[in-house]
Amino acid sequence: MNNTWYDDTVYSEFKGKHDLINDLKCDVLIVGGGLAGLSLLYNLKKNNVDAVLIEEKQIGSGASGRNGGFCLSGWAQDYDVLMKYLSQEEVITLEKIAASGVQWMKKKCLSKGYEHTNLQSGVLKCFLSNNVEKVKRDVFTQNQLFSQNEEFIDKEKLYKYVRSDKYTCGILRKDSFQFHPLNFMKALAKDCVTLGSSIFENCKFINYHRNNGKIDSIINNENRVLNIQSEKIVFATGGYGGKEIKDLKNYWLPIKTFIGVTEPMGDELQDILKKPLGFSDNRRAGNYYRVLPGNRLSWGRGISAVGSFNPLSLKKAISKEISYFFPELKNIEIDYVWTGNMAYASHYMPYVGATRIGNEDKNVFTIMGFGGHGMNTAPGAAKVLADFMLGEGNTYEVFNKFRRKWNGGLIGPYIAEMKYKYLQMQDYFDVA
């Protein structure tokens, strides 16, 4: 079975354009039909900007439509790490961007046309750590600093939510939620078209060059080579961009993430996961899981920078992990497995703004690198980038605080894989 569970349960009224017959002109060309690109398109079109979006495959075919379906505040990088090299004011600015993304997504999910996103409120982060008092202190500190409303859950109370002997405590994030990401992407694309946007699928971006102050982009659509001329161009290609984005490719790595969905299950699933929440654990490369319609368990696991996708091996690994945390679910059949590429930088933060900092390639922008935490940060970042492009603010400059480091070139994926294995080892000793 090659499709994801999302593909097999998709509901869509979006009708994308597949034939780009003639050359086009526009104010802004957006390359990439993931959440970052679509959110930016929506914000620009709401302000009457003539923006066009092209997508190499179909809307939501990348990580934005293949992820675990969690939306919660924060970034892929932990706040205690960010506080070490950013000012408190800068960290608070980042949190506001992340939180605004959650609220925007939730408002959309609850609006007309998004009924099939299946929003369920609440995400519970479960800890395997024995340092329960530190977890409790961290919850208090972050609630004070960021005006959050996270609730510390001790082990006794945790059993009312999830039954596993592996966990020592938890943090309940009531403002967070789970949803059907592919249905969301299709609904947002329809929203953009309703506003008057042009979205072209099956359009591969080849390269661009300057032409008398304009930007000429070469596009391949159904074996036709065409030109789109724009005032500005924005790359929102996530983990799927290649050499066409030039030196930007040197700053991030495409990292695979893995998800499986079980066969339909019986009452034993509700006996273990007692509340309709999303669940995750605190490990650096931990699991995240939730109950899907049809009483299936969705299970996300790990990341990898190298190697091929082996469905049979992945099914076995997921089944083994599920039984480790929940022995009652031993030998559960896995009906679906899939992977998606996310863009990661070494500091786990995205690149938002001018493609080059200091020596700007004028009117060439990027909004990518949201791996690990993209379903809130991408729309939050899209709003601040749109504000800048509209001349309404420069909040996006907080992202310039993250130095762009070389990704290691050909050996970069192997370095990343070694780092991941090292983190796994740390996780092991932290809970041993």
ROPALUM-324046 format. One line per field, with one value per residue (C-alpha): residue number from 1; residue in three letters; x, y, z. Coordinates in steps of 0.001 Angstrom, whole numbers, plus 500000, padded with zeros to 6 digits. Layout:
BEGIN
i	(NUM	...)
aa	(ALA	...)
xx	(X	...)
yy	(Y	...)
zz	(Z	...)
***
This chain:
BEGIN
i	(1	2	3	4	5	6	7	8	9	10	11	12	13	14	15	16	17	18	19	20	21	22	23	24	25	26	27	28	29	30	31	32	33	34	35	36	37	38	39	40	41	42	43	44	45	46	47	48	49	50	51	52	53	54	55	56	57	58	59	60	61	62	63	64	65	66	67	68	69	70	71	72	73	74	75	76	77	78	79	80	81	82	83	84	85	86	87	88	89	90	91	92	93	94	95	96	97	98	99	100	101	102	103	104	105	106	107	108	109	110	111	112	113	114	115	116	117	118	119	120	121	122	123	124	125	126	127	128	129	130	131	132	133	134	135	136	137	138	139	140	141	142	143	144	145	146	147	148	149	150	151	152	153	154	155	156	157	158	159	160	161	162	163	164	165	166	167	168	169	170	171	172	173	174	175	176	177	178	179	180	181	182	183	184	185	186	187	188	189	190	191	192	193	194	195	196	197	198	199	200	201	202	203	204	205	206	207	208	209	210	211	212	213	214	215	216	217	218	219	220	221	222	223	224	225	226	227	228	229	230	231	232	233	234	235	236	237	238	239	240	241	242	243	244	245	246	247	248	249	250	251	252	253	254	255	256	257	258	259	260	261	262	263	264	265	266	267	268	269	270	271	272	273	274	275	276	277	278	279	280	281	282	283	284	285	286	287	288	289	290	291	292	293	294	295	296	297	298	299	300	301	302	303	304	305	306	307	308	309	310	311	312	313	314	315	316	317	318	319	320	321	322	323	324	325	326	327	328	329	330	331	332	333	334	335	336	337	338	339	340	341	342	343	344	345	346	347	348	349	350	351	352	353	354	355	356	357	358	359	360	361	362	363	364	365	366	367	368	369	370	371	372	373	374	375	376	377	378	379	380	381	382	383	384	385	386	387	388	389	390	391	392	393	394	395	396	397	398	399	400	401	402	403	404	405	406	407	408	409	410	411	412	413	414	415	416	417	418	419	420	421	422	423	424	425	426	427	428	429	430	431	432)
aa	(MET	ASN	ASN	THR	TRP	TYR	ASP	ASP	THR	VAL	TYR	SER	GLU	PHE	LYS	GLY	LYS	HIS	ASP	LEU	ILE	ASN	ASP	LEU	LYS	CYS	ASP	VAL	LEU	ILE	VAL	GLY	GLY	GLY	LEU	ALA	GLY	LEU	SER	LEU	LEU	TYR	ASN	LEU	LYS	LYS	ASN	ASN	VAL	ASP	ALA	VAL	LEU	ILE	GLU	GLU	LYS	GLN	ILE	GLY	SER	GLY	ALA	SER	GLY	ARG	ASN	GLY	GLY	PHE	CYS	LEU	SER	GLY	TRP	ALA	GLN	ASP	TYR	ASP	VAL	LEU	MET	LYS	TYR	LEU	SER	GLN	GLU	GLU	VAL	ILE	THR	LEU	GLU	LYS	ILE	ALA	ALA	SER	GLY	VAL	GLN	TRP	MET	LYS	LYS	LYS	CYS	LEU	SER	LYS	GLY	TYR	GLU	HIS	THR	ASN	LEU	GLN	SER	GLY	VAL	LEU	LYS	CYS	PHE	LEU	SER	ASN	ASN	VAL	GLU	LYS	VAL	LYS	ARG	ASP	VAL	PHE	THR	GLN	ASN	GLN	LEU	PHE	SER	GLN	ASN	GLU	GLU	PHE	ILE	ASP	LYS	GLU	LYS	LEU	TYR	LYS	TYR	VAL	ARG	SER	ASP	LYS	TYR	THR	CYS	GLY	ILE	LEU	ARG	LYS	ASP	SER	PHE	GLN	PHE	HIS	PRO	LEU	ASN	PHE	MET	LYS	ALA	LEU	ALA	LYS	ASP	CYS	VAL	THR	LEU	GLY	SER	SER	ILE	PHE	GLU	ASN	CYS	LYS	PHE	ILE	ASN	TYR	HIS	ARG	ASN	ASN	GLY	LYS	ILE	ASP	SER	ILE	ILE	ASN	ASN	GLU	ASN	ARG	VAL	LEU	ASN	ILE	GLN	SER	GLU	LYS	ILE	VAL	PHE	ALA	THR	GLY	GLY	TYR	GLY	GLY	LYS	GLU	ILE	LYS	ASP	LEU	LYS	ASN	TYR	TRP	LEU	PRO	ILE	LYS	THR	PHE	ILE	GLY	VAL	THR	GLU	PRO	MET	GLY	ASP	GLU	LEU	GLN	ASP	ILE	LEU	LYS	LYS	PRO	LEU	GLY	PHE	SER	ASP	ASN	ARG	ARG	ALA	GLY	ASN	TYR	TYR	ARG	VAL	LEU	PRO	GLY	ASN	ARG	LEU	SER	TRP	GLY	ARG	GLY	ILE	SER	ALA	VAL	GLY	SER	PHE	ASN	PRO	LEU	SER	LEU	LYS	LYS	ALA	ILE	SER	LYS	GLU	ILE	SER	TYR	PHE	PHE	PRO	GLU	LEU	LYS	ASN	ILE	GLU	ILE	ASP	TYR	VAL	TRP	THR	GLY	ASN	MET	ALA	TYR	ALA	SER	HIS	TYR	MET	PRO	TYR	VAL	GLY	ALA	THR	ARG	ILE	GLY	ASN	GLU	ASP	LYS	ASN	VAL	PHE	THR	ILE	MET	GLY	PHE	GLY	GLY	HIS	GLY	MET	ASN	THR	ALA	PRO	GLY	ALA	ALA	LYS	VAL	LEU	ALA	ASP	PHE	MET	LEU	GLY	GLU	GLY	ASN	THR	TYR	GLU	VAL	PHE	ASN	LYS	PHE	ARG	ARG	LYS	TRP	ASN	GLY	GLY	LEU	ILE	GLY	PRO	TYR	ILE	ALA	GLU	MET	LYS	TYR	LYS	TYR	LEU	GLN	MET	GLN	ASP	TYR	PHE	ASP	VAL	ALA)
xx	(500000	501806	499318	499329	496277	495692	495590	492990	490784	491238	488278	488887	486960	490207	490731	494334	495444	497690	498261	500378	499927	501389	504119	502942	503705	502993	504174	505287	506084	505973	507749	506392	502858	503405	502005	504615	503998	500211	500087	502234	500056	496941	498359	499584	496360	494300	496204	495556	499055	499190	500847	501175	502136	503663	504062	506151	503654	500339	499333	500219	502218	505287	505801	502926	500406	502266	503139	501797	498965	500029	499850	501362	503241	507024	509863	511924	514690	513985	513481	516151	518686	517439	517787	521527	522297	519281	517959	514816	512991	514005	512892	509537	509167	509757	507197	504622	505215	504849	501724	500130	500596	498684	495819	495656	495572	492901	490727	491000	490178	487014	485849	483575	485207	487554	485065	487035	490179	488806	490253	490727	492021	494845	498332	499990	503778	504854	508232	510448	512858	513303	513876	510215	510890	512812	509891	507573	509857	510201	506422	506113	508939	507584	504058	505380	507719	505432	502003	501190	498671	500431	499495	501948	500560	502041	502326	499134	497044	498822	497152	493824	495102	497475	498288	501989	504539	507277	506155	506913	504923	503508	502659	499162	499027	495349	495744	497406	495483	495599	494028	494044	496906	496209	492567	493739	496136	493444	490999	493596	494425	490720	490613	493471	491793	488544	490509	491623	495034	496510	497917	499610	500391	502813	505007	508685	510862	514125	516059	515827	517805	517488	516083	516110	515198	512638	513071	512550	511829	512031	509259	508678	504999	503891	507164	506592	509259	507697	508652	507106	508291	507883	508982	509821	510311	509942	511294	509081	510328	510945	512947	512346	514374	517415	520185	517689	517713	521456	523613	520619	520867	524141	522491	520050	519556	516504	515756	513266	510593	508540	504864	502763	499046	497705	494846	491439	491479	488990	488273	491836	492993	490583	491628	495185	494651	491815	491408	491106	494424	497613	500515	504273	507309	510201	513058	515170	513943	510855	507448	504213	500900	497129	493887	492525	488930	488168	489944	493404	496589	498886	502512	505376	508939	512460	514306	517050	519389	520584	519290	516335	512714	511934	508186	508444	511274	509466	506271	508202	509989	506737	504949	507873	507868	504120	504420	507347	505201	501949	502493	498760	499127	501702	501965	499563	499374	500509	498415	500190	503772	505277	507993	508404	511369	511728	514295	516562	519335	522015	520347	516848	515498	514050	515364	512879	513556	516163	517945	521274	521926	524328	524790	521138	520014	517377	513749	514689	513257	513062	510686	511784	513465	510491	511356	510082	507627	506170	502402	502432	505760	505300	502052	503369	506531	504516	502559	505648	507310	504136	504080	507649	506928	503909	506022	504201	506921	510317	509592	511026	514515	514579	515368	518581	519956	520600	523874	523728	526126	527370	525535	528618	527975	528176	529156	526505	523818	526267	527282	523601	522960	525838	524422	521018	522486	524332	521057	519437	522229	521712	518006	518859	521102	518692	515969	518149)
yy	(500000	503105	505751	507354	507023	510701	510018	507309	509546	512867	515142	517968	520559	522106	522029	522836	524023	521569	523291	526428	527084	530566	532627	534612	537832	538449	540459	537467	533899	531325	528029	525166	524101	523149	524948	527729	528547	528359	530439	533113	533060	533463	536421	538179	537647	538910	542165	542193	541160	539441	536226	532915	529563	526611	523089	520324	517596	518181	520430	518725	515922	516822	516870	519319	516678	513633	514564	513355	515893	517825	521596	523036	526141	526296	525548	522500	523980	524027	527378	526722	526372	529512	531463	530716	532782	535049	537816	537204	539707	537816	534483	535995	537331	533838	532394	534972	533979	530280	530862	533022	530140	527805	530271	530911	527191	526539	529388	528002	524432	525687	527789	526972	524780	523094	520677	517628	518630	516710	519016	517459	519725	518847	517351	515538	515386	512373	512159	509130	511194	510526	514236	514989	518088	519731	519120	520728	523774	524153	524214	526969	529006	528816	529625	532747	533828	533194	533574	529983	527703	524343	521906	519630	516090	513803	510035	509175	511610	510602	507174	508921	509891	507137	503758	503000	502163	503883	507441	509385	512591	514785	518264	518902	521570	522481	525076	522543	520180	517311	517288	515853	517794	516823	517861	521134	521728	521093	523393	526168	525844	526201	529241	530831	530149	531654	534829	534881	533213	531063	527700	525474	521844	519601	522639	522042	525086	524882	528109	531879	534841	538608	540584	544402	544408	541611	537923	535434	531899	528905	526352	522852	521929	518780	518854	522474	524993	528308	531584	533329	536889	538367	541281	538927	535215	533138	529614	527507	524093	522563	519333	518921	521770	520987	522783	525176	527150	527684	528319	528055	524296	524369	525390	522585	518838	516818	514536	511673	511163	507972	507308	504168	503545	500339	498153	499051	498047	497178	498480	497748	501007	503129	501204	502496	505940	507109	510642	511814	513658	513705	512116	512503	511802	514027	512163	514044	511675	510291	508966	510826	509091	509522	507675	508205	507826	504142	503354	503165	504227	506643	506236	508562	507521	508864	510571	509566	511400	508369	505047	503918	503451	499782	499390	495894	496812	499991	498072	495697	498552	500426	497323	496636	500206	500158	496909	498352	501174	499223	495449	494881	495864	493235	492138	494762	494794	497988	498794	501969	503231	506246	508828	512511	514858	517757	520517	520774	523260	522520	524910	523446	526890	527970	530383	533217	536380	537307	534345	535926	537905	540836	540523	540244	538840	541538	540413	536722	535287	531986	530501	526962	524739	524050	520383	518923	521690	523081	523090	526158	527824	527848	529877	532089	532848	533323	536116	538059	537585	538770	541819	542664	542195	544493	547116	546607	545401	543797	541214	538590	539932	537815	534885	536605	535856	532284	532031	530061	527163	524848	521543	519422	518814	515157	513988	516162	513441	511022	513627	514255	510523	510195	513108	511456	508174	510093	511707	508291	507102	510123	509322	505777	506861	509609	507064	504113)
zz	(500000	498766	499865	503279	505491	504769	501017	501522	503700	501898	501279	498845	496860	495650	491909	491079	487668	485861	482559	482513	478804	478432	480076	483094	484905	488597	491574	493675	492626	495439	494805	496906	497836	501462	504493	504416	500754	500985	504179	502565	499434	501572	503506	500381	498436	501375	500823	497066	496025	492624	493819	491989	493556	491730	493109	491516	492474	494255	497113	500391	498756	500826	504591	505206	504167	505496	509093	512437	512493	515610	516022	519184	520187	520300	517900	517043	519188	522941	524635	527264	524417	522656	525900	525907	522819	522307	524512	526518	524321	521174	522615	523601	520036	518682	521081	519959	516322	517198	519300	516600	514191	516516	516880	513126	512388	515023	513761	510246	511332	513018	510075	507147	504541	507027	508590	507431	509311	512342	515006	518465	521232	523605	523352	526263	526386	528429	530165	530621	532724	536435	537124	537754	539858	537000	534646	537173	537552	533789	533361	535949	534407	530855	531979	533694	530899	527917	529573	528737	530402	530424	533180	534974	535325	537982	537453	539345	537321	534130	534337	533744	530299	529189	530740	530430	533106	531098	531846	535034	534465	531718	530480	529148	526450	526230	523464	521158	518915	516423	512972	509421	507777	504169	504406	505922	503035	500435	502240	502524	498820	497984	500277	498329	494975	496275	497025	493399	493649	490889	492012	489441	490291	488374	487732	488349	489013	487047	487730	487652	486366	486443	483556	483784	487471	487135	487968	485150	486392	484103	484712	483338	483090	481265	479273	478270	479233	480217	481871	484867	485368	488844	490991	493855	494318	497506	497951	500229	499176	502616	502460	498741	497262	495156	493315	491751	495014	494587	497672	500011	499494	501448	504737	505526	505153	504104	507042	506792	509403	509662	510413	510587	511070	512593	511542	513078	516724	519440	522942	524063	522452	524525	527634	527102	525584	527785	526403	522759	522878	520876	522778	522508	524673	525689	524034	521509	518820	520465	519457	518828	518464	518449	517735	514222	513024	512559	515845	514318	516090	514245	515386	514467	515119	514771	511974	509564	507211	505226	504000	501941	502923	503633	504377	505856	508242	509261	510041	512295	514082	514721	515995	518343	519698	520330	522319	524322	525675	525668	526132	525725	522057	521176	517531	516217	512418	510704	507618	506470	506622	504924	505161	504356	503988	506407	506101	509157	509875	512466	514944	514240	513317	509956	507366	506888	504912	502333	500796	501685	504841	504593	500843	499911	496610	496299	496172	496529	499742	501545	504083	504884	507443	509727	510269	513522	514375	511187	511487	513712	512942	509156	509176	511991	510015	506809	508484	509562	506150	504415	506706	505688	501974	502374	504146	507445	509811	510247	512946	510577	511374	514545	512238	511149	514609	513510	511636	508419	508732	506000	506020	505383	501687	500652	504138	505821	505985	507611	510189	510919	511259	513748	515730	515750	517010	519705	520813	520910	523188	525449	525597	526664	529533	530625	531362	532335)
***
